[in-house]
Amino acid sequence: MKISVIGCGYLGAVHAAAMAELGHDVVGIDVDAAKIEQLSQGHPPFYEPGLPEILASAIGSGRLRFSTDMADARGSRVHFVAVGTPQQQGSNAADVSYVDAAVTALAPHLSAGDLVVGKSTVPVGTAGRLAALIDASGSGASLAWNPEFLREGFAVQDTVKPDRLVYGVRALPLAEEVPLVEEGSTKEAPSRNQLGAAGFETAASRASSTSGNHPDVDTLNEVYAAAVASGTPLVITDYATAELVKVSANAFLATKISFINAMAEIAEVTGADVTQLADAIGFDTRIGRRFLNAGVGFGGGCLPKDIRAFTARAEELGRGQSVAFLKEVDAINLRRRQRVVDLTVEALGDTVWDKKVAVLGLAFKPHSDDVRDSPALDVAVQLRGLGVNVVATDPQAIANARGRHPQLTYTSSLEAALEGADAVVLVTEWPEFAAIDPVWAASIVRGRVVIDGRNRLDAVAWRAAGWTYKGLGRP
Ligand SMILES: NC(=O)c1ccc[n+]([C@@H]2O[C@H](COP(=O)([O-])OP(=O)(O)OC[C@H]3O[C@@H](n4cnc5c(N)ncnc54)[C@H](O)[C@@H]3O)[C@@H](O)[C@H]2O)c1
């Protein structure tokens, strides 16, 4: 299938390459000429494991090319919209102006039968508005919303083999509605009030079937043929549900992290160990152990801005109270950054001025170079603001961090970061940091104090090597 992917950032570049790898004929379009130039040469503009390989293979096969010209979307049957939806300046709300601009620029190039597929994370109601915009263009194209759940660091595998697919599709006119019960079936037809807001069967009644009997569902099934054939769970629903699925998934994950971090705060005043607490409650399969790692908290280009945008949108809808707890989730999360700063200052003693602190990590999580709203970078910047001589290192994120905070001192050498340090702060749980030999590290630092902002170090081994070890929520 001929496909265009509009917006070639962390999401779009991976999506474009993965779609080409799956056999589609793809053009990736972005307004950033430097990014397009890099991608065209097979060089990802960011670090993502596995992306260089599929990019090279897809470009080599002739099935993937990149362009800055929206006219190159012409002729594609499916147009994925993967542009950014960052937090607005001075507000919690999402800035949807990039999505609006992309769809407006795309509209003149659409033809009847084309399907525009939103992948960006948007406030509920956006898809309905964009569908009206596409209708007004008179092209005969339609819109679906297909939220993306990829995790940076695992983006390629998550795109090729998603854990679920969600299609938010337009309501078909009721006259076009398909029979809800197959001929000869003894099952009763569902009543009108069992139908979804979209005016046809909802996910509950349809999810077991991959043949949507809806042209846009059929098109999406063709795009994702491999995933659909392998039995990937499929939820077919209306626009609003599809939009809400994404933000509520992120709200849930953020809440789970802040929940355990709130327990860490209680553990800190009671002498309890939050890591053991997490293990113990995590054995309950209703709770589960994942996303229960207490530490410096979540960050990145999604969770923080998505929970804020959700709160802002709910307030606009007169339902602010329903998700007011997300403000507390955000506040707990930000307090953990402060806690790491406070522990470090405490460890440095009376004066912090010009004491050297090795900050291990800048990316918001390992296996990524993304520093958007990164707790690690935030801690480094706050310590620098207090006059600490911060020397920060990260396997992949130095260039991005330097672009945002040139005032910090960076080194790609772990040894150079540790050498002569008065304290060591671990804030991104890269495997190479977790694997540091505490005996070796003790031999090159000046002060043997380590603040483990991710609770990833072996406290017993570090203490045995002469370190004062401070974890979060641990005695
Ligand atoms: N990064 C993730 O892990 C992830 C996961 C799921 C969903 N999302 C969502 O996907 C969307 C994109 O996120 P991202 O992390 O890829 O952002 P990003 O900033 O890395 O990429 C966005 C890209 O869109 C381009 N762009 C902006 N306006 C454009 C226009 N009018 N036409 C063409 N290109 C344009 C930008 O130049 C940029 O390259 C966001 O809504 C985000 O919330 C991201």
The ligand as a Tripos MOL2 file, in Angstrom:
@<TRIPOS>MOLECULE
LIG
   44    48     1     0     0
SMALL
NO_CHARGES

@<TRIPOS>ATOM
      1 N1          7.7230    9.5850   21.3300 N.am      1 LIG1
      2 C1          6.9310    8.6160   21.7650 C.2       1 LIG1
      3 O1          7.3710    7.6520   22.4110 O.2       1 LIG1
      4 C2          5.4520    8.6560   21.4910 C.ar      1 LIG1
      5 C3          4.6740    7.5130   21.7760 C.ar      1 LIG1
      6 C4          3.3060    7.5640   21.5450 C.ar      1 LIG1
      7 C5          2.7200    8.7210   21.0730 C.ar      1 LIG1
      8 N2          3.5070    9.8270   20.8340 N.ar      1 LIG1
      9 C6          2.8490   11.0230   20.3300 C.3       1 LIG1
     10 O2          3.2460   11.1750   18.9700 O.3       1 LIG1
     11 C7          3.3320   12.5510   18.6190 C.3       1 LIG1
     12 C8          4.7240   12.8370   18.0790 C.3       1 LIG1
     13 O3          5.6540   12.6290   19.1300 O.3       1 LIG1
     14 P1          7.2090   12.5710   18.8640 P.3       1 LIG1
     15 O4          7.8280   12.1260   20.1340 O.co2     1 LIG1
     16 O5          7.4800   11.8100   17.6120 O.co2     1 LIG1
     17 O6          7.5070   14.1240   18.6090 O.3       1 LIG1
     18 P2          8.7450   14.7780   17.8300 P.3       1 LIG1
     19 O7          8.8160   16.1730   18.2860 O.co2     1 LIG1
     20 O8          9.9430   13.8850   17.9710 O.co2     1 LIG1
     21 O9          8.3230   14.7250   16.3060 O.3       1 LIG1
     22 C9          7.3380   15.5360   15.7410 C.3       1 LIG1
     23 C10         7.7680   15.8500   14.3080 C.3       1 LIG1
     24 O10         6.6960   16.5200   13.6380 O.3       1 LIG1
     25 C11         7.2730   17.4590   12.7470 C.3       1 LIG1
     26 N3          6.2640   18.4370   12.3530 N.ar      1 LIG1
     27 C12         5.7300   19.4540   13.0930 C.ar      1 LIG1
     28 N4          4.8230   20.1220   12.3650 N.ar      1 LIG1
     29 C13         4.7580   19.5230   11.1570 C.ar      1 LIG1
     30 C14         3.9830   19.7280    9.9780 C.ar      1 LIG1
     31 N5          3.0760   20.7090    9.9170 N.pl3     1 LIG1
     32 N6          4.1830   18.9300    8.9250 N.ar      1 LIG1
     33 C15         5.1080   17.9340    8.9760 C.ar      1 LIG1
     34 N7          5.8660   17.6710   10.0550 N.ar      1 LIG1
     35 C16         5.6900   18.4540   11.1400 C.ar      1 LIG1
     36 C17         8.4280   18.0330   13.5650 C.3       1 LIG1
     37 O11         9.3740   18.6980   12.7380 O.3       1 LIG1
     38 C18         8.9750   16.7730   14.2240 C.3       1 LIG1
     39 O12         9.9900   16.1670   13.4420 O.3       1 LIG1
     40 C19         2.9710   13.3060   19.8910 C.3       1 LIG1
     41 O13         1.6040   13.5950   19.8700 O.3       1 LIG1
     42 C20         3.2740   12.3160   20.9880 C.3       1 LIG1
     43 O14         2.5430   12.5600   22.1560 O.3       1 LIG1
     44 C21         4.8480    9.8010   21.0060 C.ar      1 LIG1
@<TRIPOS>BOND
     1     1     2 1
     2     2     3 2
     3     2     4 1
     4     4     5 ar
     5     4    44 ar
     6     5     6 ar
     7     6     7 ar
     8     7     8 ar
     9     8     9 1
    10     8    44 ar
    11     9    10 1
    12     9    42 1
    13    10    11 1
    14    11    12 1
    15    11    40 1
    16    12    13 1
    17    13    14 1
    18    14    15 2
    19    14    16 1
    20    14    17 1
    21    17    18 1
    22    18    19 2
    23    18    20 1
    24    18    21 1
    25    21    22 1
    26    22    23 1
    27    23    24 1
    28    23    38 1
    29    24    25 1
    30    25    26 1
    31    25    36 1
    32    26    27 ar
    33    26    35 ar
    34    27    28 ar
    35    28    29 ar
    36    29    30 ar
    37    29    35 ar
    38    30    31 1
    39    30    32 ar
    40    32    33 ar
    41    33    34 ar
    42    34    35 ar
    43    36    37 1
    44    36    38 1
    45    38    39 1
    46    40    41 1
    47    40    42 1
    48    42    43 1
@<TRIPOS>SUBSTRUCTURE
     1 LIG1         1 GROUP 0 **** ****
